[in-house]
């Protein structure tokens, strides 16, 4: 199954909410501006892999992906 961007961003939001972490808290944990986190979770941003990795690390979730031609 391949996930699209919005599914990835939704999974990040779901993980954050399931751990009862606010956007402000994860902002402090990652150094990512809260407004940017909101845009990412709502699919209105195009974050880098680095940003997604920082969010995943802060949430204790792993990223697994592959690049296909």
Biopython code that builds the backbone (N, CA, C, O; Angstrom):
import numpy as np
from Bio.PDB.StructureBuilder import StructureBuilder

atoms = [
    (1, "UNK", "N", (0.843, -1.185, 0.000)),
    (1, "UNK", "CA", (0.000, 0.000, 0.000)),
    (1, "UNK", "C", (0.875, 1.231, 0.000)),
    (1, "UNK", "O", (1.822, 1.320, 0.781)),
    (2, "UNK", "N", (0.576, 2.166, -0.853)),
    (2, "UNK", "CA", (1.319, 3.415, -0.900)),
    (2, "UNK", "C", (0.489, 4.509, -0.244)),
    (2, "UNK", "O", (-0.712, 4.630, -0.486)),
    (3, "UNK", "N", (1.137, 5.285, 0.571)),
    (3, "UNK", "CA", (0.467, 6.404, 1.225)),
    (3, "UNK", "C", (0.716, 7.671, 0.432)),
    (3, "UNK", "O", (1.811, 7.874, -0.093)),
    (4, "UNK", "N", (-0.280, 8.514, 0.343)),
    (4, "UNK", "CA", (-0.036, 9.815, -0.251)),
    (4, "UNK", "C", (0.352, 10.794, 0.859)),
    (4, "UNK", "O", (0.277, 10.465, 2.043)),
    (5, "UNK", "N", (0.759, 11.979, 0.467)),
    (5, "UNK", "CA", (1.230, 12.967, 1.440)),
    (5, "UNK", "C", (0.213, 13.217, 2.551)),
    (5, "UNK", "O", (0.572, 13.246, 3.728)),
    (6, "UNK", "N", (-1.044, 13.396, 2.185)),
    (6, "UNK", "CA", (-2.061, 13.720, 3.191)),
    (6, "UNK", "C", (-2.240, 12.587, 4.194)),
    (6, "UNK", "O", (-2.521, 12.841, 5.365)),
    (7, "UNK", "N", (-2.083, 11.357, 3.758)),
    (7, "UNK", "CA", (-2.186, 10.228, 4.684)),
    (7, "UNK", "C", (-1.014, 10.238, 5.671)),
    (7, "UNK", "O", (-1.185, 9.915, 6.847)),
    (8, "UNK", "N", (0.151, 10.601, 5.196)),
    (8, "UNK", "CA", (1.322, 10.690, 6.078)),
    (8, "UNK", "C", (1.101, 11.783, 7.105)),
    (8, "UNK", "O", (1.330, 11.579, 8.298)),
    (9, "UNK", "N", (0.658, 12.940, 6.647)),
    (9, "UNK", "CA", (0.446, 14.068, 7.560)),
    (9, "UNK", "C", (-0.662, 13.763, 8.550)),
    (9, "UNK", "O", (-0.578, 14.146, 9.717)),
    (10, "UNK", "N", (-1.699, 13.078, 8.093)),
    (10, "UNK", "CA", (-2.790, 12.684, 8.975)),
    (10, "UNK", "C", (-2.297, 11.688, 10.027)),
    (10, "UNK", "O", (-2.716, 11.748, 11.183)),
    (11, "UNK", "N", (-1.410, 10.777, 9.629)),
    (11, "UNK", "CA", (-0.856, 9.800, 10.572)),
    (11, "UNK", "C", (-0.036, 10.502, 11.649)),
    (11, "UNK", "O", (-0.054, 10.088, 12.808)),
    (12, "UNK", "N", (0.674, 11.547, 11.282)),
    (12, "UNK", "CA", (1.444, 12.320, 12.265)),
    (12, "UNK", "C", (0.488, 12.984, 13.248)),
    (12, "UNK", "O", (0.707, 12.931, 14.459)),
    (13, "UNK", "N", (-0.559, 13.602, 12.745)),
    (13, "UNK", "CA", (-1.547, 14.248, 13.621)),
    (13, "UNK", "C", (-2.195, 13.231, 14.548)),
    (13, "UNK", "O", (-2.375, 13.495, 15.737)),
    (14, "UNK", "N", (-2.544, 12.073, 14.008)),
    (14, "UNK", "CA", (-3.181, 11.022, 14.811)),
    (14, "UNK", "C", (-2.241, 10.541, 15.913)),
    (14, "UNK", "O", (-2.666, 10.355, 17.053)),
    (15, "UNK", "N", (-0.965, 10.339, 15.581)),
    (15, "UNK", "CA", (0.012, 9.899, 16.579)),
    (15, "UNK", "C", (0.178, 10.959, 17.663)),
    (15, "UNK", "O", (0.253, 10.632, 18.848)),
    (16, "UNK", "N", (0.234, 12.218, 17.264)),
    (16, "UNK", "CA", (0.387, 13.308, 18.238)),
    (16, "UNK", "C", (-0.804, 13.346, 19.182)),
    (16, "UNK", "O", (-0.640, 13.457, 20.397)),
    (17, "UNK", "N", (-2.001, 13.253, 18.619)),
    (17, "UNK", "CA", (-3.215, 13.311, 19.439)),
    (17, "UNK", "C", (-3.335, 12.095, 20.350)),
    (17, "UNK", "O", (-3.787, 12.215, 21.489)),
    (18, "UNK", "N", (-2.933, 10.923, 19.855)),
    (18, "UNK", "CA", (-3.040, 9.713, 20.678)),
    (18, "UNK", "C", (-2.100, 9.753, 21.878)),
    (18, "UNK", "O", (-2.331, 9.079, 22.882)),
    (19, "UNK", "N", (-1.041, 10.547, 21.767)),
    (19, "UNK", "CA", (-0.095, 10.704, 22.875)),
    (19, "UNK", "C", (-0.398, 11.940, 23.720)),
    (19, "UNK", "O", (0.367, 12.303, 24.614)),
    (20, "UNK", "N", (-1.535, 12.578, 23.416)),
    (20, "UNK", "CA", (-1.972, 13.778, 24.144)),
    (20, "UNK", "C", (-0.895, 14.858, 24.158)),
    (20, "UNK", "O", (-0.634, 15.476, 25.190)),
    (21, "UNK", "N", (-0.277, 15.075, 23.006)),
    (21, "UNK", "CA", (0.738, 16.122, 22.852)),
    (21, "UNK", "C", (0.130, 17.232, 22.013)),
    (21, "UNK", "O", (-0.387, 16.978, 20.925)),
    (22, "UNK", "N", (0.189, 18.451, 22.508)),
    (22, "UNK", "CA", (-0.355, 19.573, 21.748)),
    (22, "UNK", "C", (0.625, 19.977, 20.648)),
    (22, "UNK", "O", (1.797, 19.602, 20.666)),
    (23, "UNK", "N", (0.123, 20.737, 19.708)),
    (23, "UNK", "CA", (1.004, 21.249, 18.664)),
    (23, "UNK", "C", (2.085, 22.146, 19.270)),
    (23, "UNK", "O", (3.223, 22.136, 18.802)),
    (24, "UNK", "N", (1.749, 22.907, 20.282)),
    (24, "UNK", "CA", (2.747, 23.760, 20.942)),
    (24, "UNK", "C", (3.830, 22.913, 21.607)),
    (24, "UNK", "O", (5.012, 23.253, 21.542)),
    (25, "UNK", "N", (3.433, 21.816, 22.243)),
    (25, "UNK", "CA", (4.418, 20.946, 22.892)),
    (25, "UNK", "C", (5.374, 20.332, 21.873)),
    (25, "UNK", "O", (6.587, 20.323, 22.083)),
    (26, "UNK", "N", (4.832, 19.822, 20.775)),
    (26, "UNK", "CA", (5.710, 19.207, 19.782)),
    (26, "UNK", "C", (6.563, 20.267, 19.089)),
    (26, "UNK", "O", (7.668, 19.982, 18.627)),
    (27, "UNK", "N", (6.047, 21.479, 19.021)),
    (27, "UNK", "CA", (6.841, 22.587, 18.497)),
    (27, "UNK", "C", (8.075, 22.812, 19.364)),
    (27, "UNK", "O", (9.184, 22.971, 18.855)),
    (28, "UNK", "N", (7.871, 22.824, 20.669)),
    (28, "UNK", "CA", (9.004, 23.002, 21.594)),
    (28, "UNK", "C", (9.976, 21.826, 21.506)),
    (28, "UNK", "O", (11.189, 22.012, 21.605)),
    (29, "UNK", "N", (9.447, 20.625, 21.321)),
    (29, "UNK", "CA", (10.283, 19.420, 21.254)),
    (29, "UNK", "C", (11.142, 19.376, 19.996)),
    (29, "UNK", "O", (12.263, 18.868, 20.014)),
    (30, "UNK", "N", (10.605, 19.916, 18.903)),
    (30, "UNK", "CA", (11.267, 19.780, 17.608)),
    (30, "UNK", "C", (11.908, 21.058, 17.077)),
    (30, "UNK", "O", (12.771, 21.010, 16.201)),
    (31, "UNK", "N", (11.482, 22.195, 17.610)),
    (31, "UNK", "CA", (11.961, 23.462, 17.066)),
    (31, "UNK", "C", (11.233, 23.875, 15.793)),
    (31, "UNK", "O", (11.629, 24.826, 15.120)),
    (32, "UNK", "N", (10.164, 23.150, 15.470)),
    (32, "UNK", "CA", (9.353, 23.473, 14.296)),
    (32, "UNK", "C", (8.229, 24.401, 14.752)),
    (32, "UNK", "O", (7.547, 24.114, 15.736)),
    (33, "UNK", "N", (8.037, 25.494, 14.052)),
    (33, "UNK", "CA", (7.019, 26.483, 14.422)),
    (33, "UNK", "C", (5.638, 25.817, 14.445)),
    (33, "UNK", "O", (5.297, 25.042, 13.551)),
    (34, "UNK", "N", (4.853, 26.129, 15.478)),
    (34, "UNK", "CA", (3.532, 25.529, 15.655)),
    (34, "UNK", "C", (2.653, 25.745, 14.431)),
    (34, "UNK", "O", (1.924, 24.837, 14.032)),
    (35, "UNK", "N", (2.706, 26.915, 13.833)),
    (35, "UNK", "CA", (1.885, 27.179, 12.647)),
    (35, "UNK", "C", (2.269, 26.236, 11.509)),
    (35, "UNK", "O", (1.408, 25.803, 10.744)),
    (36, "UNK", "N", (3.544, 25.921, 11.396)),
    (36, "UNK", "CA", (3.991, 24.980, 10.363)),
    (36, "UNK", "C", (3.478, 23.578, 10.653)),
    (36, "UNK", "O", (3.089, 22.856, 9.735)),
    (37, "UNK", "N", (3.474, 23.189, 11.918)),
    (37, "UNK", "CA", (2.934, 21.876, 12.292)),
    (37, "UNK", "C", (1.455, 21.799, 11.913)),
    (37, "UNK", "O", (0.999, 20.784, 11.386)),
    (38, "UNK", "N", (0.719, 22.855, 12.176)),
    (38, "UNK", "CA", (-0.695, 22.894, 11.810)),
    (38, "UNK", "C", (-0.861, 22.747, 10.307)),
    (38, "UNK", "O", (-1.708, 21.976, 9.855)),
    (39, "UNK", "N", (-0.075, 23.465, 9.528)),
    (39, "UNK", "CA", (-0.169, 23.378, 8.067)),
    (39, "UNK", "C", (0.189, 21.969, 7.574)),
    (39, "UNK", "O", (-0.444, 21.451, 6.654)),
    (40, "UNK", "N", (1.197, 21.357, 8.186)),
    (40, "UNK", "CA", (1.583, 19.993, 7.807)),
    (40, "UNK", "C", (0.427, 19.035, 8.082)),
    (40, "UNK", "O", (0.034, 18.260, 7.211)),
    (41, "UNK", "N", (-0.109, 19.092, 9.290)),
    (41, "UNK", "CA", (-1.184, 18.174, 9.669)),
    (41, "UNK", "C", (-2.433, 18.350, 8.810)),
    (41, "UNK", "O", (-3.195, 17.405, 8.612)),
    (42, "UNK", "N", (-2.637, 19.558, 8.303)),
    (42, "UNK", "CA", (-3.802, 19.838, 7.462)),
    (42, "UNK", "C", (-3.516, 19.676, 5.980)),
    (42, "UNK", "O", (-4.367, 19.978, 5.144)),
    (43, "UNK", "N", (-2.301, 19.192, 5.644)),
    (43, "UNK", "CA", (-1.950, 18.955, 4.252)),
    (43, "UNK", "C", (-1.749, 20.212, 3.441)),
    (43, "UNK", "O", (-1.862, 20.184, 2.216)),
    (44, "UNK", "N", (-1.451, 21.322, 4.107)),
    (44, "UNK", "CA", (-1.280, 22.596, 3.415)),
    (44, "UNK", "C", (0.179, 23.037, 3.353)),
    (44, "UNK", "O", (0.477, 24.193, 3.052)),
    (45, "UNK", "N", (1.083, 22.105, 3.640)),
    (45, "UNK", "CA", (2.513, 22.403, 3.606)),
    (45, "UNK", "C", (3.217, 21.285, 2.851)),
    (45, "UNK", "O", (2.658, 20.209, 2.640)),
    (46, "UNK", "N", (4.428, 21.554, 2.456)),
    (46, "UNK", "CA", (5.234, 20.559, 1.760)),
    (46, "UNK", "C", (6.550, 20.401, 2.528)),
    (46, "UNK", "O", (7.590, 20.898, 2.096)),
    (47, "UNK", "N", (6.496, 19.704, 3.668)),
    (47, "UNK", "CA", (7.684, 19.609, 4.525)),
    (47, "UNK", "C", (8.771, 18.726, 3.911)),
    (47, "UNK", "O", (8.502, 17.848, 3.091)),
    (48, "UNK", "N", (9.984, 18.985, 4.330)),
    (48, "UNK", "CA", (11.105, 18.158, 3.900)),
    (48, "UNK", "C", (11.099, 16.845, 4.682)),
    (48, "UNK", "O", (10.422, 16.710, 5.701)),
    (49, "UNK", "N", (11.861, 15.895, 4.184)),
    (49, "UNK", "CA", (12.033, 14.621, 4.904)),
    (49, "UNK", "C", (12.601, 14.892, 6.292)),
    (49, "UNK", "O", (12.221, 14.228, 7.257)),
    (50, "UNK", "N", (13.503, 15.856, 6.400)),
    (50, "UNK", "CA", (14.099, 16.202, 7.691)),
    (50, "UNK", "C", (13.025, 16.627, 8.688)),
    (50, "UNK", "O", (13.053, 16.200, 9.842)),
    (51, "UNK", "N", (12.096, 17.450, 8.264)),
    (51, "UNK", "CA", (11.024, 17.926, 9.149)),
    (51, "UNK", "C", (10.129, 16.753, 9.565)),
    (51, "UNK", "O", (9.790, 16.618, 10.741)),
    (52, "UNK", "N", (9.752, 15.915, 8.613)),
    (52, "UNK", "CA", (8.917, 14.748, 8.929)),
    (52, "UNK", "C", (9.649, 13.821, 9.897)),
    (52, "UNK", "O", (9.042, 13.275, 10.819)),
    (53, "UNK", "N", (10.943, 13.647, 9.688)),
    (53, "UNK", "CA", (11.745, 12.797, 10.573)),
    (53, "UNK", "C", (11.799, 13.371, 11.981)),
    (53, "UNK", "O", (11.683, 12.624, 12.953)),
    (54, "UNK", "N", (11.972, 14.672, 12.107)),
    (54, "UNK", "CA", (11.995, 15.307, 13.435)),
    (54, "UNK", "C", (10.667, 15.109, 14.160)),
    (54, "UNK", "O", (10.647, 14.833, 15.360)),
    (55, "UNK", "N", (9.568, 15.248, 13.440)),
    (55, "UNK", "CA", (8.252, 15.026, 14.052)),
    (55, "UNK", "C", (8.091, 13.569, 14.475)),
    (55, "UNK", "O", (7.636, 13.283, 15.582)),
    (56, "UNK", "N", (8.461, 12.662, 13.597)),
    (56, "UNK", "CA", (8.339, 11.230, 13.915)),
    (56, "UNK", "C", (9.193, 10.862, 15.115)),
    (56, "UNK", "O", (8.737, 10.132, 15.995)),
    (57, "UNK", "N", (10.423, 11.355, 15.165)),
    (57, "UNK", "CA", (11.307, 11.077, 16.301)),
    (57, "UNK", "C", (10.704, 11.588, 17.606)),
    (57, "UNK", "O", (10.724, 10.890, 18.620)),
    (58, "UNK", "N", (10.174, 12.796, 17.578)),
    (58, "UNK", "CA", (9.574, 13.376, 18.783)),
    (58, "UNK", "C", (8.364, 12.571, 19.247)),
    (58, "UNK", "O", (8.082, 12.498, 20.443)),
    (59, "UNK", "N", (7.651, 11.970, 18.297)),
    (59, "UNK", "CA", (6.462, 11.186, 18.627)),
    (59, "UNK", "C", (6.775, 9.729, 18.911)),
    (59, "UNK", "O", (5.899, 8.975, 19.335)),
    (60, "UNK", "N", (8.016, 9.328, 18.680)),
    (60, "UNK", "CA", (8.392, 7.939, 18.919)),
    (60, "UNK", "C", (7.813, 6.983, 17.893)),
    (60, "UNK", "O", (7.564, 5.815, 18.192)),
    (61, "UNK", "N", (7.598, 7.480, 16.682)),
    (61, "UNK", "CA", (7.095, 6.619, 15.623)),
    (61, "UNK", "C", (8.182, 6.465, 14.557)),
    (61, "UNK", "O", (9.069, 7.308, 14.430)),
    (62, "UNK", "N", (8.097, 5.383, 13.805)),
    (62, "UNK", "CA", (9.120, 5.141, 12.787)),
    (62, "UNK", "C", (8.574, 5.461, 11.407)),
    (62, "UNK", "O", (7.374, 5.378, 11.150)),
    (63, "UNK", "N", (9.493, 5.828, 10.535)),
    (63, "UNK", "CA", (9.168, 6.077, 9.136)),
    (63, "UNK", "C", (9.722, 4.933, 8.306)),
    (63, "UNK", "O", (10.893, 4.575, 8.430)),
    (64, "UNK", "N", (8.902, 4.379, 7.485)),
    (64, "UNK", "CA", (9.326, 3.336, 6.546)),
    (64, "UNK", "C", (8.824, 3.734, 5.169)),
    (64, "UNK", "O", (7.622, 3.895, 4.957)),
    (65, "UNK", "N", (9.746, 3.891, 4.245)),
    (65, "UNK", "CA", (9.331, 4.260, 2.901)),
    (65, "UNK", "C", (10.328, 3.718, 1.896)),
    (65, "UNK", "O", (11.454, 3.354, 2.236)),
    (66, "UNK", "N", (9.891, 3.674, 0.665)),
    (66, "UNK", "CA", (10.781, 3.256, -0.416)),
    (66, "UNK", "C", (10.552, 4.190, -1.599)),
    (66, "UNK", "O", (9.506, 4.826, -1.727)),
    (67, "UNK", "N", (11.539, 4.249, -2.437)),
    (67, "UNK", "CA", (11.455, 5.068, -3.633)),
    (67, "UNK", "C", (11.441, 4.116, -4.821)),
    (67, "UNK", "O", (12.367, 3.328, -5.013)),
    (68, "UNK", "N", (10.382, 4.197, -5.612)),
    (68, "UNK", "CA", (10.227, 3.322, -6.774)),
    (68, "UNK", "C", (10.348, 4.160, -8.042)),
    (68, "UNK", "O", (9.975, 5.332, -8.077)),
    (69, "UNK", "N", (10.872, 3.530, -9.063)),
    (69, "UNK", "CA", (10.918, 4.201, -10.379)),
    (69, "UNK", "C", (9.667, 3.921, -11.143)),
    (69, "UNK", "O", (9.512, 4.394, -12.269)),
]
sb = StructureBuilder()
sb.init_structure("model")
sb.init_model(0)
sb.init_chain("A")
sb.init_seg("    ")
for serial, (resi, resn, name, xyz) in enumerate(atoms, 1):
    if name == "N":
        sb.init_residue(resn, " ", resi, " ")
    sb.init_atom(name, np.array(xyz, "f"), 0.0, 1.0, " ", f" {name:<3s}", serial, name[0])
structure = sb.get_structure()
